C-alpha cells in the first residue's frame, strides 16, 4: 500500500440515529500519492459514496480506490482499480471509523468525492442486497448473488449518471448553438445595414462631388 501523504483529507460524520450527509469534497490527487477520507459510522448504518475525476492533466482519468473497515489498516473490504468514477453503498455492521483511500497511478487529477452515512435500510433496498463486511458469516451462494447484484447496480448507477450528464451537456450545447445562431443572425443583419448605409453615403458623396465638378466647369 502506498503511504498516505501528509496532506490527507479527513471527513468525520457522526451518526446519532439520524441521517448525516457530507458535502462533496474536491481536491487534487497527485501522481503516485494517496489521499484518504475518513467517516465515522454507527452500528448497522449504511454508507454510500460517489467519486468522479473532474480533470486529469494528461487525459488519463483513472484512479485506484480502497475502503478499509474499523481496526483493519491492511486488508481492504473493497478495492477497485483504474476507474474514472464509481458509486457504491454498503452496510456498516461494525461501528467505527471507515477509511476511503484514493490513488492516481498514472496522472495527477482533480477528484470529486461525496460520502453519505445513513441509518436504516438503503433506500428501501432489502438488507441482503447490501454487501456485508468481513467477519460476518454469509452463505457463499447468497454472497456471490449479492455481490453480482451490487456490481450490476453500481454499473447501472454509473450509466444513469453518465446519461444525466450527457443530457445536461446536450441541453447546454443546444442552448449555446441557439444563442450563437441568434447572435450570428443579428450580426449579419447589422452588417447588412452597415453596408447599405456605407453605400448610400458613398453614393451621396459621389453625386455631390460630380455636381461640384460640373458647376466648376461652367
C-alpha positions, -999 to +999 in steps of 0.1 A: +000+000+000+012+034-008+019+055+022-007+082+029+005+117+021+008+143+047-020+163+030-045+135+036-081+147+039-105+138+067-142+139+070-159+129+102-197+123+101-211+112+134-244+093+135-269+098+163-298+077+150-304+101+121-291+107+086-259+127+082-247+138+047-214+153+039-209+179+012-189+170-019-151+173-014-129+184-044-092+180-041-061+175-063-047+139-063-010+138-074+005+110-093+016+081-071+003+097-039-026+085-018-053+106-002-077+092+024-111+104+037-125+092+070-161+088+081-174+077+115-204+054+113-226+038+139-236+001+140-258-011+112-258+022+093-255+024+056-225+042+040-229+054+004-202+072-016-196+086-051-164+098-067-156+111-102-125+125-118-133+161-129-100+168-147-068+150-155-036+167-165-026+140-191-061+130-201-059+096-183-085+099-156-082+065-139-078+062-101-075+033-077-096+033-046-099+012-015-122+010+015-110-001+050-132-010+079-126-002+116-094-016+131-081-030+098-054-010+080-040-037+058-069-057+043-094-035+023-130-046+025-134-032-011-109-023-038-111-012-074-085-003-100-085+021-128-119+037-126-127+073-135-159+073-114-177+050-091-207+047-068-213+021-041-233+015-009-227-010+019-239-017+054-216-009+083-221-039+107-193-026+129-194+008+144-162+028+140-141+047+115-141+038+078-114+049+055-117+057+018-084+059+000-077+072-035-046+069-056-037+083-090-014+057-106-009+074-139-016+111-139-024+138-114-061+148-114-089+167-097-112+144-078-147+150-065-159+127-037-191+127-017-199+104+012-233+098+028-239+080+061-274+070+068-291+049+094-316+022+084-321+005+051-306+018+019-334+035+001-358+006+007-334-020-007-336-053+012-307-060+036-294-089+016-287-066-013-263-046+008-229-063+010-217-075+044-184-066+060-157-092+066-161-112+097-198-119+094-208-153+081-229-154+050-239-182+026-213-183-003-241-186-029-260-158-014-229-137-010-220-143-047-255-134-057-255-102-036-221-091-050-233-097-085-264-077-079-243-050-063-220-049-093-249-046-117-265-019-095-233+001-094-228-001-132-264+009-137-260+039-114-228+049-132-246+046-165-275+066-152-251+093-140-234+094-174-267+096-192-278+125-170-245+143-175-248+137-213-284+150-213-273+182-194-243+186-217-265+182-248-291+207-235-263+232-227-247+227-261-281+231-278-286+263-259-252+275-269-258+268-305-292+286-305-275+316-288-247+317-313-271+313-342-293+342-329-262+364-324-249+354-359-282+364-374-283+397-356-247+403-366-255+396-402-285+420-402-264+447-386-236+441-411-260+443-440-275+476-427-240+490-422-230+481-457-262+497-471-255+529-451-219+530-463-231+525-500-257+552-495-232+577-480-207+570-508-234+575-534-245+608-519-208+620-517-201+609-552-232+627-565-222+659-546-187+656-560-199+652-595-222+682-592-193+703-578-171+694-607-198+702-632-205+736-616-168+744-617-166+737-654-194+760-661 
